[in-house]
Amino acid sequence: FDLSSEAVAAQLPFYYLKEQIDLGRLSKRDARSRLISAFNAGCVAMSYFGHGGLDILAEEGLLMSEDVDQLLNGERAPLVVAVSCIVGDYSLPGFDSLGKALLLKPDGGAVAVFAPTGLSQNEEGTTLARELYRAVFQEGINIIGDALVKAKRRYSGRKSYAYVPCIYNLLGDPALRVGNVPSGIARVRFEIWRHELFNASELRNPAISNETGDPDEDGLANLGEFVFGSHPKLPDDGAFLRLEMKGRQQADGWADAVVVYSRNKNAAGVIYRVEISTDLINWLTGPDYVREIEVLDNGNGQTETVRVGVKCPDQSKPSLFARLRVLVP
């Protein structure tokens, strides 16, 4: 079970604070105290791996339905994932399982519970939980229902224990978002980038470290530094973007000019789009006007240079303007 816990926790980006509560190393009293404290501190997610029953986690009673009244986390309710057995059963009239009790607590508990209604198998349940964490925390699919659909589709390729996803149910609203998890893989990568380049004090100051901050005062906000692969604390001269008027002899005789820009190789999910215009009002893109010529690795492990040929839509017009639009969904 401890290996299962570690495998799923490994899906969390490094900047999340992780706490492992192991009954094999802690006394029952200490383990229960730490778990309840984690709930009350407002953890984003709580996952359990081990034996369980309708109203209990672990034979030792790590968490029981009668403990739910001690959870005083208010609106800071986590997503609870229980890789166990029957913790999520909701079919007994007049009896609330632990999963149901966590969900229905009005001033705390869990925002949603993903748990089995029958007898699970740990290795397979761990695979399902790992895919759920991967979808939420690595890919930014932070709407619970969407993340579960992704996780179950990935699991469906496994031939053994095909029944396992069928006994795991979500108690809660599938349209809810998971805590303050960034939405979309690009936003997840931006958060990783921020935590790599700013210290704890700077991260607490949004004027320095959020997406609109500009600590080096070079006119390029942090989000721009991220997408172009530049450093937020070192002023840039704008060399990451330029226009080369090469004439028709370049780019196989097709392009009138070439847009050259640098981009962050690790900015997965970011959309870079070159557009052209002859009047600065109507902007065009697509293969009739814009074609990528080549992508060159800059050899620094961080950035690559992209060359994009552009063609004037109206040769009778004296001017050609080009711009780079960057979308961070």
C-alpha positions as a Markdown table, in Angstrom:
| # | Residue | x | y | z |
|---|---|---|---|---|
| 1 | Phe | 0.0 | 0.0 | 0.0 |
| 2 | Asp | 2.9 | 2.4 | 0.7 |
| 3 | Leu | 4.2 | 1.8 | -2.8 |
| 4 | Ser | 0.8 | 2.6 | -4.2 |
| 5 | Ser | 0.7 | 5.9 | -2.2 |
| 6 | Glu | 4.2 | 6.9 | -3.5 |
| 7 | Ala | 3.3 | 6.1 | -7.1 |
| 8 | Val | 0.2 | 8.3 | -7.1 |
| 9 | Ala | 1.9 | 11.1 | -5.1 |
| 10 | Ala | 4.6 | 11.1 | -7.8 |
| 11 | Gln | 2.1 | 12.6 | -10.2 |
| 12 | Leu | 2.0 | 15.9 | -8.1 |
| 13 | Pro | 4.2 | 18.7 | -9.3 |
| 14 | Phe | 7.2 | 19.3 | -6.9 |
| 15 | Tyr | 5.7 | 22.5 | -5.4 |
| 16 | Tyr | 2.8 | 20.7 | -3.8 |
| 17 | Leu | 3.4 | 19.9 | -0.1 |
| 18 | Lys | 2.9 | 16.1 | 0.3 |
| 19 | Glu | 2.3 | 14.3 | 3.5 |
| 20 | Gln | 2.4 | 10.5 | 3.8 |
| 21 | Ile | 0.6 | 9.0 | 6.8 |
| 22 | Asp | 1.7 | 5.4 | 7.2 |
| 23 | Leu | 0.1 | 3.2 | 9.8 |
| 24 | Gly | 3.1 | 0.9 | 9.6 |
| 25 | Arg | 5.4 | 3.7 | 11.0 |
| 26 | Leu | 3.0 | 5.7 | 13.1 |
| 27 | Ser | 0.8 | 4.8 | 16.1 |
| 28 | Lys | -2.9 | 4.7 | 15.5 |
| 29 | Arg | -3.3 | 7.9 | 17.6 |
| 30 | Asp | -0.7 | 9.9 | 15.7 |
| 31 | Ala | -1.9 | 8.7 | 12.3 |
| 32 | Arg | -5.5 | 9.7 | 13.1 |
| 33 | Ser | -4.4 | 13.0 | 14.5 |
| 34 | Arg | -2.3 | 13.9 | 11.4 |
| 35 | Leu | -5.1 | 12.9 | 9.0 |
| 36 | Ile | -7.7 | 15.0 | 10.7 |
| 37 | Ser | -5.3 | 17.9 | 11.0 |
| 38 | Ala | -4.6 | 17.6 | 7.2 |
| 39 | Phe | -8.3 | 17.8 | 6.5 |
| 40 | Asn | -8.8 | 20.8 | 8.8 |
| 41 | Ala | -5.8 | 22.6 | 7.2 |
| 42 | Gly | -7.5 | 22.5 | 3.8 |
| 43 | Cys | -5.6 | 19.9 | 1.8 |
| 44 | Val | -6.4 | 19.9 | -1.9 |
| 45 | Ala | -6.6 | 16.1 | -2.2 |
| 46 | Met | -6.5 | 13.1 | 0.1 |
| 47 | Ser | -5.9 | 9.6 | -1.1 |
| 48 | Tyr | -6.1 | 6.4 | 0.9 |
| 49 | Phe | -4.6 | 3.0 | -0.1 |
| 50 | Gly | -5.5 | 0.0 | 2.1 |
| 51 | His | -8.3 | -2.1 | 3.5 |
| 52 | Gly | -11.6 | -0.5 | 4.2 |
| 53 | Gly | -15.2 | -1.1 | 4.9 |
| 54 | Leu | -18.5 | 0.7 | 4.7 |
| 55 | Asp | -17.7 | 3.2 | 7.5 |
| 56 | Ile | -14.0 | 2.8 | 8.1 |
| 57 | Leu | -10.5 | 3.2 | 6.6 |
| 58 | Ala | -8.1 | 0.4 | 7.8 |
| 59 | Glu | -8.8 | -2.2 | 10.4 |
| 60 | Glu | -7.1 | 0.1 | 13.0 |
| 61 | Gly | -9.8 | 2.8 | 12.3 |
| 62 | Leu | -7.6 | 5.5 | 10.6 |
| 63 | Leu | -10.8 | 7.3 | 9.8 |
| 64 | Met | -14.4 | 6.3 | 10.6 |
| 65 | Ser | -17.8 | 7.8 | 9.8 |
| 66 | Glu | -18.1 | 8.9 | 13.5 |
| 67 | Asp | -14.9 | 11.0 | 13.0 |
| 68 | Val | -16.5 | 13.2 | 10.2 |
| 69 | Asp | -17.9 | 15.6 | 12.8 |
| 70 | Gln | -14.3 | 16.5 | 13.7 |
| 71 | Leu | -13.5 | 17.7 | 10.2 |
| 72 | Leu | -13.8 | 21.5 | 10.4 |
| 73 | Asn | -12.4 | 22.4 | 7.0 |
| 74 | Gly | -15.4 | 24.5 | 5.9 |
| 75 | Glu | -15.2 | 25.3 | 2.2 |
| 76 | Arg | -11.6 | 24.0 | 1.9 |
| 77 | Ala | -12.9 | 20.5 | 1.1 |
| 78 | Pro | -10.5 | 18.1 | -0.7 |
| 79 | Leu | -11.1 | 15.5 | -3.4 |
| 80 | Val | -10.9 | 12.2 | -1.6 |
| 81 | Val | -9.8 | 9.1 | -3.5 |
| 82 | Ala | -10.1 | 5.8 | -1.7 |
| 83 | Val | -8.4 | 2.8 | -3.3 |
| 84 | Ser | -10.0 | 0.3 | -1.0 |
| 85 | Cys | -13.2 | -1.7 | -0.7 |
| 86 | Ile | -16.9 | -0.6 | -0.5 |
| 87 | Val | -16.0 | 2.8 | 1.1 |
| 88 | Gly | -18.1 | 4.5 | -1.6 |
| 89 | Asp | -21.2 | 2.2 | -1.3 |
| 90 | Tyr | -24.4 | 4.3 | -1.2 |
| 91 | Ser | -27.0 | 1.6 | -1.7 |
| 92 | Leu | -28.0 | 0.8 | 1.9 |
| 93 | Pro | -31.2 | 2.5 | 3.0 |
| 94 | Gly | -30.8 | 4.4 | 6.3 |
| 95 | Phe | -27.0 | 3.9 | 6.4 |
| 96 | Asp | -24.4 | 6.4 | 5.3 |
| 97 | Ser | -21.1 | 4.9 | 4.2 |
| 98 | Leu | -17.9 | 6.8 | 5.0 |
| 99 | Gly | -17.7 | 8.2 | 1.5 |
| 100 | Lys | -21.3 | 9.5 | 1.7 |
| 101 | Ala | -20.8 | 11.0 | 5.2 |
| 102 | Leu | -17.7 | 12.9 | 4.0 |
| 103 | Leu | -19.6 | 14.3 | 1.0 |
| 104 | Leu | -22.8 | 15.3 | 3.0 |
| 105 | Lys | -21.0 | 17.1 | 5.8 |
| 106 | Pro | -22.3 | 20.7 | 5.4 |
| 107 | Asp | -19.3 | 22.5 | 6.9 |
| 108 | Gly | -16.4 | 20.4 | 5.8 |
| 109 | Gly | -15.6 | 16.9 | 4.8 |
| 110 | Ala | -14.9 | 16.3 | 1.1 |
| 111 | Val | -16.0 | 18.2 | -2.0 |
| 112 | Ala | -16.2 | 14.8 | -3.8 |
| 113 | Val | -15.3 | 11.2 | -3.1 |
| 114 | Phe | -14.0 | 8.7 | -5.7 |
| 115 | Ala | -14.3 | 5.3 | -4.1 |
| 116 | Pro | -15.5 | 1.7 | -4.9 |
| 117 | Thr | -18.9 | 0.3 | -4.1 |
| 118 | Gly | -17.5 | -3.3 | -4.1 |
| 119 | Leu | -14.3 | -5.3 | -3.6 |
| 120 | Ser | -11.4 | -3.6 | -5.4 |
| 121 | Gln | -7.9 | -4.8 | -6.3 |
| 122 | Asn | -5.1 | -2.6 | -5.1 |
| 123 | Glu | -2.8 | -2.7 | -8.1 |
| 124 | Glu | -5.6 | -1.9 | -10.5 |
| 125 | Gly | -7.2 | 0.7 | -8.3 |
| 126 | Thr | -3.8 | 2.3 | -8.0 |
| 127 | Thr | -3.5 | 2.5 | -11.8 |
| 128 | Leu | -6.9 | 4.2 | -11.9 |
| 129 | Ala | -6.0 | 6.7 | -9.2 |
| 130 | Arg | -2.6 | 7.4 | -10.8 |
| 131 | Glu | -4.3 | 8.2 | -14.1 |
| 132 | Leu | -6.7 | 10.5 | -12.3 |
| 133 | Tyr | -3.9 | 12.4 | -10.5 |
| 134 | Arg | -2.0 | 12.6 | -13.8 |
| 135 | Ala | -5.0 | 14.1 | -15.6 |
| 136 | Val | -5.7 | 16.7 | -12.8 |
| 137 | Phe | -2.2 | 17.7 | -11.6 |
| 138 | Gln | 0.0 | 17.1 | -14.7 |
| 139 | Glu | -2.4 | 18.0 | -17.5 |
| 140 | Gly | -4.6 | 20.6 | -15.7 |
| 141 | Ile | -7.9 | 18.8 | -16.4 |
| 142 | Asn | -9.2 | 20.2 | -13.1 |
| 143 | Ile | -12.9 | 19.5 | -13.7 |
| 144 | Ile | -13.5 | 16.3 | -11.7 |
| 145 | Gly | -15.8 | 14.6 | -14.2 |
| 146 | Asp | -13.5 | 15.4 | -17.2 |
| 147 | Ala | -10.5 | 14.1 | -15.4 |
| 148 | Leu | -12.3 | 10.8 | -14.5 |
| 149 | Val | -13.4 | 10.3 | -18.1 |
| 150 | Lys | -9.7 | 10.7 | -19.1 |
| 151 | Ala | -8.5 | 8.3 | -16.4 |
| 152 | Lys | -11.1 | 5.6 | -17.2 |
| 153 | Arg | -10.4 | 5.8 | -20.9 |
| 154 | Arg | -6.7 | 5.3 | -20.3 |
| 155 | Tyr | -7.4 | 2.4 | -18.0 |
| 156 | Ser | -9.7 | 0.7 | -20.5 |
| 157 | Gly | -6.6 | -0.4 | -22.5 |
| 158 | Arg | -5.8 | -2.9 | -19.7 |
| 159 | Lys | -7.1 | -6.4 | -20.3 |
| 160 | Ser | -7.0 | -7.6 | -16.7 |
| 161 | Tyr | -9.5 | -6.7 | -14.0 |
| 162 | Ala | -11.7 | -4.8 | -16.5 |
| 163 | Tyr | -14.4 | -4.6 | -13.9 |
| 164 | Val | -12.4 | -2.3 | -11.6 |
| 165 | Pro | -13.4 | 1.0 | -13.2 |
| 166 | Cys | -17.0 | -0.1 | -13.1 |
| 167 | Ile | -17.1 | -0.4 | -9.3 |
| 168 | Tyr | -15.5 | 3.0 | -8.7 |
| 169 | Asn | -18.1 | 5.8 | -8.4 |
| 170 | Leu | -17.9 | 9.6 | -7.9 |
| 171 | Leu | -20.0 | 10.9 | -5.1 |
| 172 | Gly | -20.3 | 14.6 | -5.8 |
| 173 | Asp | -20.8 | 17.0 | -8.6 |
| 174 | Pro | -18.7 | 16.1 | -11.7 |
| 175 | Ala | -18.7 | 19.7 | -12.9 |
| 176 | Leu | -16.8 | 20.9 | -9.8 |
| 177 | Arg | -13.1 | 22.0 | -10.1 |
| 178 | Val | -10.4 | 20.6 | -7.9 |
| 179 | Gly | -9.3 | 23.3 | -5.5 |
| 180 | Asn | -7.0 | 25.9 | -7.0 |
| 181 | Val | -5.4 | 23.5 | -9.5 |
| 182 | Pro | -4.4 | 25.4 | -12.7 |
| 183 | Ser | -6.7 | 24.7 | -15.7 |
| 184 | Gly | -5.0 | 23.3 | -18.7 |
| 185 | Ile | -1.5 | 21.8 | -19.3 |
| 186 | Ala | -0.1 | 25.2 | -20.2 |
| 187 | Arg | -1.1 | 26.7 | -16.9 |
| 188 | Val | 0.3 | 23.7 | -15.0 |
| 189 | Arg | 3.7 | 24.2 | -16.8 |
| 190 | Phe | 3.6 | 27.9 | -16.0 |
| 191 | Glu | 3.1 | 27.1 | -12.3 |
| 192 | Ile | 6.1 | 24.7 | -12.5 |
| 193 | Trp | 8.2 | 27.4 | -14.2 |
| 194 | Arg | 7.2 | 30.0 | -11.5 |
| 195 | His | 8.2 | 27.8 | -8.7 |
| 196 | Glu | 11.5 | 26.9 | -10.3 |
| 197 | Leu | 12.5 | 30.6 | -10.8 |
| 198 | Phe | 11.0 | 32.4 | -7.8 |
| 199 | Asn | 11.9 | 31.9 | -4.2 |
| 200 | Ala | 9.3 | 31.4 | -1.4 |
| 201 | Ser | 9.2 | 35.1 | -0.5 |
| 202 | Glu | 8.7 | 36.1 | -4.2 |
| 203 | Leu | 6.0 | 33.6 | -4.7 |
| 204 | Arg | 4.1 | 35.2 | -1.8 |
| 205 | Asn | 4.2 | 38.5 | -3.6 |
| 206 | Pro | 1.9 | 38.4 | -6.7 |
| 207 | Ala | 3.3 | 41.7 | -8.0 |
| 208 | Ile | 6.6 | 39.9 | -8.5 |
| 209 | Ser | 5.7 | 36.3 | -9.4 |
| 210 | Asn | 2.2 | 36.2 | -10.9 |
| 211 | Glu | 1.6 | 36.2 | -14.6 |
| 212 | Thr | 1.4 | 40.0 | -14.9 |
| 213 | Gly | 4.4 | 40.7 | -12.8 |
| 214 | Asp | 7.5 | 42.2 | -14.4 |
| 215 | Pro | 10.4 | 41.9 | -11.9 |
| 216 | Asp | 13.1 | 42.8 | -14.4 |
| 217 | Glu | 11.1 | 45.8 | -15.7 |
| 218 | Asp | 11.8 | 45.0 | -19.3 |
| 219 | Gly | 8.2 | 45.4 | -20.4 |
| 220 | Leu | 7.6 | 41.7 | -20.8 |
| 221 | Ala | 5.3 | 40.2 | -18.1 |
| 222 | Asn | 6.1 | 36.8 | -16.5 |
| 223 | Leu | 3.7 | 35.0 | -18.7 |
| 224 | Gly | 5.5 | 36.4 | -21.7 |
| 225 | Glu | 8.9 | 35.4 | -20.3 |
| 226 | Phe | 7.5 | 31.9 | -19.9 |
| 227 | Val | 6.2 | 31.4 | -23.4 |
| 228 | Phe | 9.3 | 32.8 | -25.0 |
| 229 | Gly | 11.7 | 31.0 | -22.7 |
| 230 | Ser | 13.4 | 34.0 | -21.3 |
| 231 | His | 14.4 | 34.7 | -17.6 |
| 232 | Pro | 11.9 | 36.8 | -15.6 |
| 233 | Lys | 14.8 | 38.4 | -13.6 |
| 234 | Leu | 17.0 | 39.3 | -16.5 |
| 235 | Pro | 16.0 | 42.2 | -18.8 |
| 236 | Asp | 15.5 | 41.2 | -22.4 |
| 237 | Asp | 16.0 | 43.3 | -25.6 |
| 238 | Gly | 13.2 | 41.8 | -27.5 |
| 239 | Ala | 15.4 | 39.6 | -29.6 |
| 240 | Phe | 13.0 | 36.7 | -29.2 |
| 241 | Leu | 10.9 | 38.1 | -32.1 |
| 242 | Arg | 11.9 | 39.7 | -35.3 |
| 243 | Leu | 10.8 | 40.1 | -39.0 |
| 244 | Glu | 13.2 | 39.4 | -41.8 |
| 245 | Met | 12.3 | 41.0 | -45.2 |
| 246 | Lys | 13.9 | 38.3 | -47.3 |
| 247 | Gly | 12.1 | 38.6 | -50.6 |
| 248 | Arg | 10.7 | 35.9 | -52.8 |
| 249 | Gln | 14.0 | 34.2 | -53.3 |
| 250 | Gln | 13.7 | 32.8 | -49.8 |
| 251 | Ala | 11.5 | 30.0 | -48.4 |
| 252 | Asp | 11.3 | 28.2 | -51.7 |
| 253 | Gly | 10.3 | 31.4 | -53.5 |
| 254 | Trp | 6.9 | 31.6 | -51.7 |
| 255 | Ala | 7.3 | 34.0 | -48.8 |
| 256 | Asp | 7.5 | 37.7 | -48.9 |
| 257 | Ala | 9.0 | 37.8 | -45.4 |
| 258 | Val | 10.0 | 35.6 | -42.6 |
| 259 | Val | 8.8 | 35.9 | -38.9 |
| 260 | Val | 11.4 | 34.5 | -36.5 |
| 261 | Tyr | 10.7 | 33.9 | -32.9 |
| 262 | Ser | 11.9 | 31.9 | -29.9 |
| 263 | Arg | 9.7 | 29.7 | -27.8 |
| 264 | Asn | 9.9 | 27.7 | -24.6 |
| 265 | Lys | 10.3 | 24.0 | -25.4 |
| 266 | Asn | 8.6 | 23.2 | -22.1 |
| 267 | Ala | 5.5 | 25.3 | -22.6 |
| 268 | Ala | 3.3 | 22.5 | -23.6 |
| 269 | Gly | -0.2 | 23.5 | -24.5 |
| 270 | Val | 0.7 | 27.1 | -25.5 |
| 271 | Ile | -0.5 | 28.1 | -29.0 |
| 272 | Tyr | 1.7 | 30.3 | -31.1 |
| 273 | Arg | 0.1 | 31.8 | -34.2 |
| 274 | Val | 1.5 | 34.2 | -36.8 |
| 275 | Glu | -1.0 | 36.5 | -38.5 |
| 276 | Ile | -0.6 | 39.0 | -41.3 |
| 277 | Ser | -2.4 | 42.2 | -42.4 |
| 278 | Thr | -2.1 | 44.9 | -45.0 |
| 279 | Asp | -4.1 | 47.5 | -43.0 |
| 280 | Leu | -3.7 | 46.5 | -39.3 |
| 281 | Ile | -7.5 | 45.9 | -39.1 |
| 282 | Asn | -8.1 | 42.6 | -40.9 |
| 283 | Trp | -5.7 | 39.8 | -39.8 |
| 284 | Leu | -5.2 | 36.6 | -41.7 |
| 285 | Thr | -3.5 | 33.2 | -41.0 |
| 286 | Gly | -3.6 | 29.7 | -42.4 |
| 287 | Pro | -1.5 | 27.9 | -45.1 |
| 288 | Asp | -2.4 | 30.4 | -47.8 |
| 289 | Tyr | -0.6 | 33.2 | -46.0 |
| 290 | Val | 1.5 | 31.6 | -43.2 |
| 291 | Arg | 3.8 | 28.5 | -43.4 |
| 292 | Glu | 6.2 | 27.2 | -40.9 |
| 293 | Ile | 9.6 | 26.8 | -42.5 |
| 294 | Glu | 11.8 | 25.2 | -39.8 |
| 295 | Val | 12.3 | 24.8 | -36.1 |
| 296 | Leu | 15.8 | 24.9 | -34.8 |
| 297 | Asp | 16.9 | 23.7 | -31.3 |
| 298 | Asn | 18.9 | 26.4 | -29.6 |
| 299 | Gly | 21.0 | 23.9 | -27.7 |
| 300 | Asn | 20.3 | 25.3 | -24.3 |
| 301 | Gly | 17.7 | 22.7 | -23.2 |
| 302 | Gln | 15.1 | 25.5 | -22.9 |
| 303 | Thr | 14.3 | 27.2 | -26.2 |
| 304 | Glu | 14.0 | 26.7 | -29.9 |
| 305 | Thr | 13.8 | 29.1 | -32.8 |
| 306 | Val | 10.9 | 29.0 | -35.2 |
| 307 | Arg | 11.0 | 30.5 | -38.7 |
| 308 | Val | 7.6 | 31.2 | -40.4 |
| 309 | Gly | 7.2 | 32.4 | -43.9 |
| 310 | Val | 4.4 | 34.9 | -44.6 |
| 311 | Lys | 2.9 | 35.9 | -47.9 |
| 312 | Cys | 1.1 | 39.2 | -48.7 |
| 313 | Pro | -2.5 | 38.6 | -49.6 |
| 314 | Asp | -2.6 | 41.6 | -51.9 |
| 315 | Gln | 0.5 | 42.4 | -53.9 |
| 316 | Ser | -1.0 | 45.7 | -54.9 |
| 317 | Lys | -0.8 | 46.9 | -51.3 |
| 318 | Pro | 2.4 | 48.8 | -50.3 |
| 319 | Ser | 2.5 | 47.5 | -46.7 |
| 320 | Leu | 2.7 | 44.1 | -45.0 |
| 321 | Phe | 2.3 | 43.7 | -41.3 |
| 322 | Ala | 2.9 | 40.6 | -39.2 |
| 323 | Arg | 2.2 | 39.8 | -35.6 |
| 324 | Leu | 2.6 | 36.8 | -33.3 |
| 325 | Arg | -0.4 | 35.9 | -31.2 |
| 326 | Val | 0.3 | 33.7 | -28.2 |
| 327 | Leu | -2.6 | 31.9 | -26.5 |
| 328 | Val | -2.2 | 30.3 | -23.1 |
| 329 | Pro | -5.5 | 28.4 | -22.7 |
